[in-house]
Amino acid sequence: QVQVAESGGGLVQPGGSLRLSCVASGSAFSIYHMAWYRQAPGMQREFVARITSGGSTNYLDSVEGLSTISRDNAKNTVYLQMNSLKPEDTAVYYCEADLSHIRPISYPICDYWGQGTQVTVSS
């Protein structure tokens, strides 16, 4: 029911920067928890960053201090600003809307995912 769409991926040089955007539907966006994950070829999906409805954040250790997750509730948008990018950051980046805290425990779906945006870090 919640639609999620990522954008902003592309090809960047090592050491470069990129800002990803994620738009999620719903008038209650401001109380969603939002997160970014990534998946590289042949690898499992990996947590990158999360921001709660209250603005608290946490990050994967390897991106701590280099990436910033933020949100603009007026635009139903979450951003991931990535700096000092490395080839190891190459992956498809996915946005998650987490509604587990605002839905009944018995509700079958508590999170929603976008289709991903490709980030390639290469010279």
C-alpha positions as a printed Julia matrix, in Angstrom:
123×3 Matrix{Float64}:
  0.0     0.0     0.0
  2.95    2.31    0.65
  4.83    3.01   -2.56
  8.56    3.66   -2.4
 10.74    5.0    -5.2
 14.48    5.64   -5.19
 16.45    7.9    -7.47
 19.82    9.58   -7.73
 22.1     6.66   -8.46
 24.74    6.74  -11.13
 28.4     6.41  -11.95
 30.86    8.33   -9.79
 34.62    8.45   -9.38
 36.27    7.09   -6.25
 36.26    9.86   -3.67
 33.23   11.43   -5.24
 29.82   12.14   -3.79
 26.28   11.19   -4.58
 22.91   12.0    -3.07
 20.18    9.4    -3.24
 16.53   10.27   -2.81
 13.61    8.15   -1.74
  9.98    9.18   -1.98
  7.36    7.24   -0.05
  3.64    7.65   -0.36
  1.26    8.35    2.48
  0.03   11.26    4.52
  1.62    9.63    7.57
  5.14    9.72    6.12
  6.39   11.82    9.0
  5.93    8.93   11.41
  7.48    6.25    9.2
 10.93    5.02   10.06
 13.05    5.02    6.91
 16.2     3.17    5.98
 18.67    2.5     3.2
 20.06   -0.91    2.33
 22.34   -2.04   -0.46
 23.12   -5.22   -2.31
 26.24   -5.82   -4.35
 26.47   -8.59   -6.96
 26.83  -11.96   -5.27
 26.38  -10.43   -1.83
 23.6   -10.37    0.73
 21.53   -7.27    1.31
 23.29   -5.0     3.77
 21.99   -2.3     6.08
 23.4     1.16    5.38
 21.52    3.8     7.34
 18.29    4.41    9.2
 16.38    7.45   10.37
 13.44    7.25   12.73
 10.36    9.41   12.74
 11.98   11.34   15.58
 15.16   11.97   13.62
 17.46    9.5    15.33
 20.0     7.93   12.98
 22.32    4.98   12.83
 24.75    3.76   10.21
 26.75    0.85    8.96
 30.19    1.18   10.52
 31.96    1.54    7.18
 29.87    4.55    6.17
 29.71    6.24    9.57
 31.01    9.77    9.22
 30.96    9.61    5.43
 27.26    9.31    4.76
 24.31   11.26    6.12
 20.7    10.19    6.12
 18.12   12.93    6.4
 14.45   13.48    5.75
 12.15   16.2     4.49
  8.69   15.36    5.72
  7.1    18.12    3.67
  8.28   16.29    0.54
  7.79   12.72    1.79
 11.45   12.24    0.97
 14.47   10.66    2.6
 17.99   11.34    1.39
 21.28    9.56    1.64
 24.23   11.85    1.07
 27.29    9.75    0.36
 30.76   11.25    0.36
 34.23    9.8    -0.19
 32.75    6.94   -2.15
 34.8     3.8    -2.7
 34.48    1.0    -5.24
 33.25   -1.17   -2.37
 30.18    1.07   -2.19
 29.07   -0.15   -5.6
 25.66   -1.75   -5.21
 21.99   -1.39   -5.83
 20.65    0.82   -3.08
 17.18    0.16   -1.73
 14.93    2.33    0.38
 12.72    0.87    3.09
  9.68    2.37    4.76
  9.15    0.75    8.14
  5.64    0.92    9.52
  5.97   -1.82   12.12
  5.53    0.59   15.0
  2.29    2.12   13.72
  0.45   -0.99   12.57
 -1.15   -3.78   14.6
  1.22   -6.58   15.52
 -0.94   -8.96   13.5
 -0.7    -6.91   10.3
  1.01   -9.05    7.65
  3.1    -6.32    6.02
  5.19   -3.97    8.13
  7.68   -2.63    5.62
  7.82   -1.57    1.99
 10.67   -1.44   -0.49
 11.53    0.42   -3.61
 12.99   -1.13   -6.73
 16.45    0.21   -6.11
 18.88    2.61   -7.71
 22.28    1.57   -9.02
 25.39    3.19   -7.6
 28.65    2.45   -9.37
 31.93    3.8    -8.02
 34.65    3.37  -10.6
 37.36    5.27  -12.39
